[in-house]
Amino acid sequence: MITVALVDDDPMVRTGLNFILKGEDGIDVAWQAGVRMPGLDGLATLEELRGWQTRPRVIVLTTFNTDDYVVRALKLGADAFLLKDADPARLVEAIQRVAAGENVLAP
């Protein structure tokens, strides 16, 4: 079983992701959290996670489609980078691949 936490500032996005993932065998959405931007954005969250002794695997799912953002996220330890307009099947595949220790990048 792959345990997933959903973190996004938009409750509609969290609800949609939860709806997509709850129907997938082998994936359990354990919890959800809102992060109020700009106080703590995705990159700042990755920075915080770097200090954890046991760091979770992280998939960045974003609307920011710039090389700079991708490079910064990967340098901060993101295990995968997908755009929010990705097909839901691509997200499920990314979760499975990241859980298996692979890295995933959006085309």
C-alpha positions in Angstrom: 0.0 0.0 0.0 1.3 3.4 -1.0 0.5 6.1 1.6 -0.1 9.6 0.2 -0.5 13.0 1.8 -2.0 15.8 -0.3 -0.7 19.3 0.3 -2.1 22.2 -1.7 -3.3 25.7 -0.9 -6.5 25.1 -3.0 -9.2 23.0 -1.3 -10.8 22.2 -4.7 -7.5 20.8 -6.0 -7.0 18.7 -2.8 -10.6 17.4 -3.1 -10.2 16.6 -6.8 -6.9 14.8 -6.2 -8.4 12.8 -3.3 -11.3 11.8 -5.6 -8.9 10.6 -8.3 -6.7 8.7 -5.9 -9.3 7.1 -3.6 -10.4 4.9 -6.4 -7.0 3.5 -7.1 -6.0 0.1 -5.7 -2.8 0.2 -3.6 -3.0 4.0 -2.9 -4.2 5.3 0.5 -4.7 9.1 1.0 -3.8 9.3 4.7 -4.2 13.0 5.1 -4.5 16.4 3.5 -3.2 19.8 4.4 -3.6 23.4 3.1 -0.5 25.6 2.7 -1.3 29.3 2.6 0.8 30.9 -0.1 2.9 33.0 -0.2 3.9 32.3 3.4 5.0 28.8 2.6 5.0 27.7 -1.1 6.1 24.4 -2.6 9.8 25.3 -2.8 9.8 26.5 0.8 8.1 23.3 1.8 10.8 21.3 0.0 13.5 23.3 1.8 11.9 22.5 5.1 11.7 18.8 4.3 15.5 18.7 3.5 16.1 18.9 7.3 13.9 16.0 8.2 15.7 12.8 9.3 13.2 10.7 7.4 12.1 12.7 4.4 9.0 11.7 2.5 9.1 11.2 -1.3 7.7 14.3 -2.9 5.9 14.9 -6.2 5.6 18.5 -7.1 2.3 19.1 -9.0 2.2 22.7 -10.1 1.1 25.2 -12.7 4.6 26.7 -12.9 6.1 25.5 -16.1 9.5 27.2 -16.2 12.9 25.6 -16.3 14.1 27.6 -13.3 11.2 26.3 -11.1 11.8 22.7 -12.2 15.6 22.9 -11.5 15.0 24.5 -8.1 12.5 21.9 -7.1 14.8 19.1 -8.1 17.7 20.6 -6.3 15.6 20.9 -3.2 14.8 17.2 -3.3 11.6 16.8 -5.4 11.3 13.2 -6.6 8.9 14.0 -9.4 7.6 17.1 -11.2 4.3 17.2 -13.0 2.0 19.9 -14.2 -1.5 20.2 -12.8 -2.9 19.7 -16.3 -1.4 16.2 -16.5 -3.8 13.3 -17.1 -4.9 11.7 -13.9 -3.5 8.4 -15.0 -0.1 10.1 -15.3 -0.3 11.2 -11.7 -1.2 7.7 -10.5 1.7 6.3 -12.5 4.1 8.9 -11.0 3.0 8.0 -7.5 3.6 4.3 -8.2 7.0 5.0 -9.8 8.2 7.4 -7.0 7.1 4.8 -4.4 9.3 2.3 -6.2 12.3 4.7 -5.9 12.2 6.2 -9.4 12.2 9.9 -10.4 9.6 11.3 -12.8 9.6 14.5 -14.9 6.8 15.9 -17.0 7.6 15.8 -20.7 
